[in-house]
Amino acid sequence: EDKVVQSPLSLVVHEGDTVTLNCSYEVTNFRSLLWYKQEKKAPTFLFMLTSSGIEKKSGRLSSILDKKELFSILNITATQTGDSAIYLCAVVSSYQLIWGAGTKLIIKP
Amino acid sequence: DGGITQSPKYLFRKEGQNVTLSCEQNLNHDAMYWYRQDPGQGLRLIYYSQIVNDFQKGDIAEGYSVSREKKESFPLTVTSAQKNPTAFYLCASSIGDTSTDTQYFGPGTRLTVL
């Protein structure tokens, strides 16, 4: 059965800390892995990863995919209170889009 | 099993036709949502419903219509007025509609207009 597992489910850190969010998957016919940030009603697209070992960066956020070990990480450095959100990982296969449960990140001032 | 189902997975329609996408959830969630995803882009909100018999437009509601007659069902109709309907459509639900409520997504329907 295809599945996407995110960890931790929730995380509380202080402003300025660096966090690493994990997403592991078991999916047949893998095509790509997506990261989203959900603050309000519509999740915001962050990254799409298709190749192993190539880091994608956007400001303080970065992500990398390991297709051999079947996981991806999302790093956020120098966290700010505005980073508080639910971070969603999803994997695209030939047949479907499989979502993880999300990691709820809370940044304390 | 609890979850959200969408049908069909793949849908083809001719230009000028209306088509309805199904979304059903057995999670007893009050809130339901419809999103559209285009290649290389993030999700965009079409409509959402916080409670039965009530729904609100999202960011890109033009050319779409919805109904929420039952708590577990939130069908989306793509009308002929939608100028560029070919896309991947995702349905989601959450317990409530606050920003901290996790949205659970269905597997999606890929609509292609021929």
Interface residues (C-beta under 8 A of the other chain):
Chain A: Y36 Q38 E39 K40 K41 A42 P43 T44 F45 M48 I86 A90 Y95 Q96 L97 I98 W99 A101 G102 K104
Chain B: K9 Y33 Y35 G40 Q41 G42 L43 R44 L45 Y48 G58 D59 F88 L90 D97 S99 T100 T102 Q103 Y104 F105 P107 G108
